[in-house]
Amino acid sequence: MHPGDLLSASVRALLFALATASLAAAPKFDLERVTPVPATEPIPTMDFFRPRVLSQPVLNPSGTYIAAVVTAGEDKHELQVYGLADHMI
């Protein structure tokens, strides 16, 4: 065995142990939270990587309804139409 191989294996094992420990100590992120964080707290990094709640929003030609694909759960999407005049979904 080459001495460099042993060192390389030791470094990989150390990096793996550090990564595993940091993942175990990492805070759990609440992906279900929809309220903003208070102004006195920093925005959690995970907030920038959340799945989009709305995608592909479209306003109808008369400007009375908005339609959008809404994330309703993991791998579940719904088309929702919102009436601007009556505020009904």
WONORTA-V907414 format. One record per helix or strand of 3 or more residues. SS is the DSSP state (H for helix, E for strand). FROM is the first residue (numbers start at 1). TO is the last residue. If there is no record, write none. Layout:
# WONORTA-V907414
ss,from,to
SS,FROM,TO
SS,FROM,TO
This chain:
# WONORTA-V907414
ss,from,to
H,3,25
H,45,49
E,54,59
E,65,73
E,76,83
